[in-house]
Amino acid sequence: MQELISQLERLYLPADFVSSAASADLPRHLAGDVTHAFDLARGGAVRAAVIPFDSGSSGDGATQWERLCKVANALQGELGLPAPAVSVSGATGFKLWLSFAAPVDTATAQRFVDLLCAAYCPDVVPLPHGVLIPVELPPCRHPATGKWAAFIHPGMGASFADEPALEMPPPAAAQAAFLEGLQSIGAAQLREAIGVLERASAPPATVATPQGRPDAFPGDLLLRDATLEDIVRYLHAQNIEPTFRHVLPR
């Protein structure tokens, strides 16, 4: 149990958690005696962010798992970030756990989550109050179903599509093993990822045209109302030097 608590502290819990009153609740929470939502925010900053993938009453766990995989793959493949942890909720969905190496102000953390979801899973319903909402750290017993939320190996996710929960409490040693190989997102990595997501979400730049003419070029370089001056101006904006050849009729 202590190794599991150490991993949770390393990845997700605030630095002062050990000395807080809530720390006394954690062992009983992990053992299933009580279920407690822990506040991960301290002084306007967080060490973790959670993205839920919940099928709700639809029962479409397979779709939620595919959405989670899309985000997890993008985090690593497109944004160059460490692999996140994955958990079953104990009820109707999955959760993706993002760990920050140092506390991140809540506005920045929320901006990151919002950009990430907008880019890769716009249909996912965000948590109310975003990164500030207290979370139930796995493993724990779900208060409504009585079943267990738990961290899982990502390769096992599809097998939980019909029922993202465990009937029995998972071994604490196995839960710690799922976490011990994970790394947190560094400050420089986070800044770069947010920059990539912001550039990807920005509207395409337009080319100014004289006398209030509408831009004729995005998506279609040569439209019927484009003058020769328009074309040359557009090509110069793209760092292209045009060469024109006029063929005289015979």
C-alpha positions as CSV (number, residue, x, y, z in Angstrom):
1,M,0.0,0.0,0.0
2,Q,2.8,2.4,0.9
3,E,4.4,2.1,-2.5
4,L,1.1,2.9,-4.2
5,I,0.7,6.0,-2.0
6,S,4.2,7.0,-2.9
7,Q,3.5,6.8,-6.6
8,L,0.3,8.8,-6.2
9,E,2.2,11.5,-4.3
10,R,4.9,11.5,-7.0
11,L,2.5,12.0,-9.9
12,Y,-0.6,13.7,-8.7
13,L,-0.8,14.9,-5.2
14,P,0.2,18.4,-3.9
15,A,3.5,18.7,-2.1
16,D,1.8,19.4,1.2
17,F,-0.6,16.5,1.0
18,V,1.3,14.3,3.5
19,S,0.9,17.0,6.1
20,S,-2.7,17.8,5.3
21,A,-5.8,16.4,7.1
22,A,-6.9,14.6,3.9
23,S,-3.8,12.3,4.0
24,A,-5.4,10.3,6.8
25,D,-8.3,9.4,4.5
26,L,-6.2,8.1,1.7
27,P,-5.3,4.6,3.0
28,R,-8.9,3.8,3.9
29,H,-10.0,5.3,0.5
30,L,-7.6,3.0,-1.4
31,A,-8.7,0.0,0.7
32,G,-12.4,0.6,-0.2
33,D,-13.5,1.4,3.4
34,V,-14.6,4.9,2.3
35,T,-14.7,6.8,-1.0
36,H,-13.3,10.3,-0.8
37,A,-12.8,13.0,-3.5
38,F,-9.4,14.7,-3.0
39,D,-8.7,18.3,-3.8
40,L,-5.5,18.4,-6.0
41,A,-5.4,22.2,-6.2
42,R,-3.2,24.3,-3.9
43,G,-2.6,28.0,-4.1
44,G,-4.2,28.3,-7.6
45,A,-2.1,25.5,-9.0
46,V,-2.4,21.8,-9.8
47,R,-0.1,18.8,-10.2
48,A,-2.6,16.8,-12.3
49,A,-5.5,17.1,-14.7
50,V,-8.1,14.4,-15.4
51,I,-10.1,14.0,-18.6
52,P,-13.2,11.8,-18.4
53,F,-14.4,9.6,-21.2
54,D,-17.9,8.6,-19.9
55,S,-20.5,6.7,-21.9
56,G,-23.2,7.6,-19.4
57,S,-26.5,5.9,-20.2
58,S,-25.5,5.2,-23.8
59,G,-23.4,2.2,-22.8
60,D,-21.1,2.9,-25.7
61,G,-17.8,2.1,-23.9
62,A,-16.1,1.1,-27.1
63,T,-16.5,4.6,-28.6
64,Q,-15.2,6.2,-25.4
65,W,-12.2,3.9,-25.4
66,E,-11.4,4.9,-29.0
67,R,-11.6,8.6,-28.1
68,L,-9.3,8.1,-25.1
69,C,-6.8,6.2,-27.3
70,K,-6.9,9.1,-29.9
71,V,-6.0,11.6,-27.2
72,A,-3.4,9.4,-25.5
73,N,-1.7,8.7,-28.9
74,A,-1.7,12.4,-29.8
75,L,-0.1,13.3,-26.4
76,Q,2.8,11.1,-27.2
77,G,3.1,11.0,-31.0
78,E,2.1,14.5,-31.9
79,L,2.9,16.5,-28.8
80,G,5.9,14.6,-27.6
81,L,4.6,14.2,-24.0
82,P,5.0,11.3,-21.6
83,A,2.4,8.6,-21.6
84,P,-0.6,9.3,-19.3
85,A,-2.1,6.9,-16.9
86,V,-5.5,5.3,-17.7
87,S,-8.2,4.2,-15.4
88,V,-11.6,2.6,-15.4
89,S,-14.1,4.6,-13.5
90,G,-15.9,1.8,-11.7
91,A,-19.2,2.8,-13.4
92,T,-19.6,3.9,-17.1
93,G,-16.3,5.1,-18.5
94,F,-12.6,5.7,-18.5
95,K,-10.3,8.5,-17.3
96,L,-7.0,9.9,-18.6
97,W,-4.6,11.2,-15.9
98,L,-2.1,13.9,-16.8
99,S,0.7,14.6,-14.4
100,F,2.7,17.8,-14.2
101,A,6.3,17.7,-12.9
102,A,5.8,21.0,-11.1
103,P,2.5,22.8,-10.0
104,V,0.9,24.5,-13.0
105,D,-1.5,27.5,-12.5
106,T,-5.0,26.4,-12.9
107,A,-5.7,28.7,-15.9
108,T,-2.8,27.2,-17.8
109,A,-3.7,23.7,-16.9
110,Q,-7.3,24.3,-18.0
111,R,-6.2,25.9,-21.2
112,F,-4.1,22.9,-22.0
113,V,-7.0,20.5,-21.3
114,D,-9.5,22.6,-23.3
115,L,-7.1,22.8,-26.3
116,L,-6.4,19.1,-26.2
117,C,-10.1,18.2,-26.1
118,A,-11.0,20.6,-28.8
119,A,-8.4,19.2,-31.1
120,Y,-8.9,15.4,-30.5
121,C,-12.1,14.7,-28.6
122,P,-14.6,17.6,-29.0
123,D,-17.5,15.4,-28.1
124,V,-16.2,14.6,-24.6
125,V,-18.1,16.2,-21.8
126,P,-15.6,18.0,-19.5
127,L,-15.7,17.7,-15.8
128,P,-17.7,20.5,-14.0
129,H,-15.3,23.1,-12.6
130,G,-12.5,21.6,-14.8
131,V,-9.2,21.0,-13.2
132,L,-10.4,22.4,-9.9
133,I,-12.8,19.6,-9.2
134,P,-11.8,17.2,-6.5
135,V,-11.1,13.7,-7.9
136,E,-11.5,10.1,-6.6
137,L,-8.0,8.6,-6.9
138,P,-7.9,5.0,-8.1
139,P,-8.1,2.4,-6.8
140,C,-11.3,3.0,-5.0
141,R,-14.8,1.7,-4.7
142,H,-17.4,3.6,-6.8
143,P,-20.1,4.9,-4.4
144,A,-23.0,4.2,-6.7
145,T,-22.1,0.8,-8.2
146,G,-20.0,-0.6,-5.4
147,K,-17.5,-1.8,-8.1
148,W,-13.9,-0.7,-8.3
149,A,-12.2,2.1,-10.2
150,A,-8.6,1.2,-10.9
151,F,-5.6,2.1,-13.1
152,I,-5.2,-0.3,-16.0
153,H,-2.6,-1.2,-18.5
154,P,-3.5,0.7,-21.8
155,G,-3.5,-2.6,-23.7
156,M,-6.3,-3.9,-21.5
157,G,-8.7,-1.0,-22.2
158,A,-10.8,-2.6,-25.0
159,S,-11.7,-5.5,-22.7
160,F,-13.4,-3.1,-20.3
161,A,-15.6,-1.4,-23.0
162,D,-18.7,-3.2,-21.9
163,E,-18.1,-2.7,-18.2
164,P,-15.3,-0.3,-17.2
165,A,-15.0,-1.5,-13.6
166,L,-13.5,-4.3,-11.5
167,E,-15.6,-6.6,-9.4
168,M,-12.8,-7.1,-6.9
169,P,-10.3,-4.7,-5.4
170,P,-7.0,-4.7,-7.4
171,P,-3.8,-5.6,-5.7
172,A,-2.0,-2.4,-4.5
173,A,1.3,-3.7,-5.8
174,A,-0.1,-4.1,-9.3
175,Q,-1.6,-0.6,-9.2
176,A,1.8,0.8,-8.1
177,A,3.5,-1.0,-10.9
178,F,1.2,0.6,-13.5
179,L,2.3,4.0,-12.2
180,E,6.0,3.6,-11.4
181,G,7.1,3.7,-15.1
182,L,5.2,6.9,-15.8
183,Q,6.8,10.4,-16.1
184,S,5.3,13.8,-15.5
185,I,5.0,16.6,-18.1
186,G,7.8,19.1,-17.7
187,A,7.2,22.9,-17.8
188,A,9.0,23.3,-21.1
189,Q,7.2,20.4,-22.6
190,L,3.8,21.8,-21.5
191,R,4.6,25.3,-23.0
192,E,5.6,23.7,-26.3
193,A,2.5,21.5,-26.4
194,I,0.2,24.4,-25.7
195,G,2.0,26.4,-28.5
196,V,1.5,23.5,-30.9
197,L,-2.2,23.2,-30.0
198,E,-2.8,27.0,-30.2
199,R,-1.1,27.2,-33.7
200,A,-3.2,24.3,-34.9
201,S,-6.4,25.9,-33.6
202,A,-5.7,29.4,-35.0
203,P,-7.7,30.4,-38.1
204,P,-5.7,30.4,-41.4
205,A,-4.1,33.7,-42.2
206,T,-5.6,35.8,-44.9
207,V,-3.9,37.8,-47.6
208,A,-4.9,41.5,-47.7
209,T,-6.1,42.8,-51.0
210,P,-6.4,46.5,-52.0
211,Q,-9.5,48.7,-52.0
212,G,-11.4,46.4,-49.6
213,R,-11.6,43.6,-52.1
214,P,-12.5,40.2,-50.5
215,D,-9.6,37.8,-50.3
216,A,-9.8,35.7,-53.3
217,F,-7.0,33.2,-52.6
218,P,-7.3,30.9,-49.6
219,G,-8.0,27.5,-50.9
220,D,-8.1,28.7,-54.5
221,L,-5.2,30.6,-55.8
222,L,-6.6,31.8,-59.1
223,L,-10.2,32.9,-59.2
224,R,-11.9,34.6,-62.1
225,D,-11.8,38.1,-60.4
226,A,-8.1,38.0,-59.5
227,T,-6.0,40.5,-61.4
228,L,-2.4,40.0,-62.5
229,E,-1.4,42.3,-59.6
230,D,-3.3,40.2,-57.2
231,I,-1.6,37.1,-58.4
232,V,1.9,38.6,-58.2
233,R,1.1,40.0,-54.7
234,Y,0.0,36.6,-53.5
235,L,3.0,34.8,-54.9
236,H,5.4,37.3,-53.3
237,A,3.6,36.8,-50.0
238,Q,4.5,33.1,-50.3
239,N,8.2,34.0,-51.1
240,I,7.7,32.8,-54.7
241,E,9.1,34.9,-57.6
242,P,6.7,34.5,-60.5
243,T,7.9,34.0,-64.1
244,F,5.3,34.7,-66.8
245,R,5.5,33.6,-70.4
246,H,3.3,34.9,-73.1
247,V,2.8,32.8,-76.2
248,L,2.0,34.8,-79.3
249,P,-0.6,33.3,-81.6
250,R,0.7,32.2,-85.0
